[in-house]
Amino acid sequence: MKKEILVRRDVFFAICAAYLTIPIVIFLTGYLKPWIGIPAALLMIVCTVFSCRDFCKGPEKKLSDQSSSFTGMKMPLKYLIILAVISLVTVFVSGVGEYIYSMVDHVFRRAIFNDLINYKWPVIYDYKTQINPRVISVLGKTEGTTALVYYTTFWMPSALVGKLFGTAAGNVFLLIWTSLGVWLTLVGTTLFIRRISWAVPIIFITFSGLDALPNLVYELTEYDGYMAVEHWLPTFAYMSNFTQLSNVFNQCVPIWIVTVMLMLSSNVRSAGYIGSLSFAYSPWASIGMIPMALALAFRKELQPEKRSNVILQIFNPFGIISCAVMLGIYGPYYMVSTSASDESGFSWTFCRNFGEFLLFWLLLMIIEVVPFVLVLWKKQKKEPLFIASVITLALIPVYRISYFNDFSMRASLPALFIISVMFTELFAVMFAEEKQRVRKQIKRPKQESKRCLLALTLAVICIFPVSVDLLLILGSEFTGEQHYENDIGSFGCIIGDEVGGYYSTEQYTESVMLRLADGYEDTFFFKYLAASSESRQE
């Protein structure tokens, strides 16, 4: 007899809310003056508790008027365990914890995590500690201090463990914490599609656009002017799930969980609270989250009897309070650094002309968005979250922030994840229906067969980016390629002459400077909100 566990939506929501709130509470109490940080943390805890209590209530705030009788589903224990193992293996292979050869972006992630462990909070560096002449020549100074300003919230629990028990323990906890986040994402996806299906982990790991096609064209034409497999356009790019996990796990994992929470909502009252959490982890992704939160108001089953009450429910006290705390604390913190705007503006200003921008935009839509619209349209055309996702993905390329356009890669996180979940649902339903047809010996309708064939073709082509990533990671590991954790060091003392086997010391230092803020002492955050900020190591 199969052992099954009832996974209730309200319990799942509470676990996700706790997972996202705990790092925020640690940041608020660790980075801020006690008389500001402690009340702010308590407010977030109160908002979390009341939002959890309200989550499964329907539009009229009654358990009896829930938008659906679906309060949860039974999942085989074996399924949950296998999802946990898949999550752990996927996160391990992606490089979290630095136990395996990792993507080059980990030289930054590792340094940030090390410094969160070894420095007091907020992290302040003294330029005197830089000893590499090549680094000093780029920095242009050997006196004064500078502050680390980055999206550090996700690391806070692991950094706290590292402070208490050492860096090795911090790395183990980071691996487990990230794996838990991916596991919650997979379980949440299962709850949304309401089916036990192995399509859940498979599509999650392999989902991407049709990046294989432009790469094939480049290979045949011997063109080598593109940045990366998924960055085949010069102005913007959309990334696969695994690539995001391998490079910016600190942003994508919490954003996936926030998105799942929105997708499972029973009312619009949760939208403000849920959406506000994303701002602590990724400001660009939180911009992409806004249309998703607003889309809930257009779901008929979530609307109260009086349509005019929708606005009142969206702007409920706990949603307003959580948004105020997040914007009031993290807004000034992010604004300490203006380096993100080093290369920003409308995307066509970075092209030779507006026509070139339109061509790039059209190519991006054809490769990354349109194929999935074609296969999902029949079922999802009336789903507000689907419509909001497509519109958002069409609008994001209009603006660019940073040389690699971090805005397009991060703001697209919620929309792309929603598309991937709906793509997963398509396969789960398709496999279930096929089993029934085989059992009853019924042929699949011709039109349906074409759609299934298109979906299968997309799924196969989608494997390309993750295959390239895995070939690089596992191939380098098995051939004994050098690990680069010793090149990383600290932002406070940058070492190595060839960082990560990719960056020169000068390039790495220039990238590090984008995460540092000189003159931080005169900013609102460090003047009035932050704890004592003298440079110090523990």
GIMOLIN-V457279 format. One line per field, one symbol per residue. burial: I if it has 16 or more other C-alpha atoms within 10 Angstrom, else O. Layout:
burial=???
This chain:
burial=OOOOOOIOIIIIIIOIIIIIIIIIIIIIIIIIIOOIIIOIIOIIIOIIOOIIOIIIIIIIIOOOOIIOOOOIIOIIOOIIOOIIOIIIOIIIIIIIIIOIIIIIOIIIIIIIIIIIIIIIIIIIIIIOOIOOOIIIOOIOOOOOIIIIIIIIIIIIIIIIIIIOOOIOIIIIIIIIIIIIIIIIIIIIIIIIIIIIIOIIIOIIIIIIIIIIOIIOOOOOOOOOOOOOIIIIIOIIIIIIIIIIIIIIIIIIIIIIIIIIIIIIIIIIIIIIIIIIIIIIIIIIIIIIIIIIIIIIIIIOOIIIOOOOOIOOIIIIOIIIIIIOIIIOIIIIIIIIIOOIOOOIOOIIOIOOOOOOIOOIIOOIIOIIIIIIIOIIOOOOOOOIIIIIIIOIIIOIIIIIIIOIIIIIIIIIIIIIIIIIIIIIIIIIIOOOOOOOOOOOOOOOOOOOOOOIOIIOOIIOIIIIIIOOIIOOIIOIOOOOOOIIIOIIIIIIIIIIIOIIOOOOIIOIIOOIIIIIIOOIIOIOIIOOIIIOIIIOOO
